Amino acid sequence: MSQNEVGDIVGVDRNYVSTLERAEKLRTQ
């Protein structure tokens, strides 16, 4: 795997985590 591919996967993972966190906040409001 190239560095770019690794970076893309990490970026997608961060977006996924922040999306989950946002969903949690919406649910607790």
Buried (B, 14 or more C-beta within 10 A) or exposed (E): EEEEEEEEEEEEEEEEEEEEEEEEEEEEE
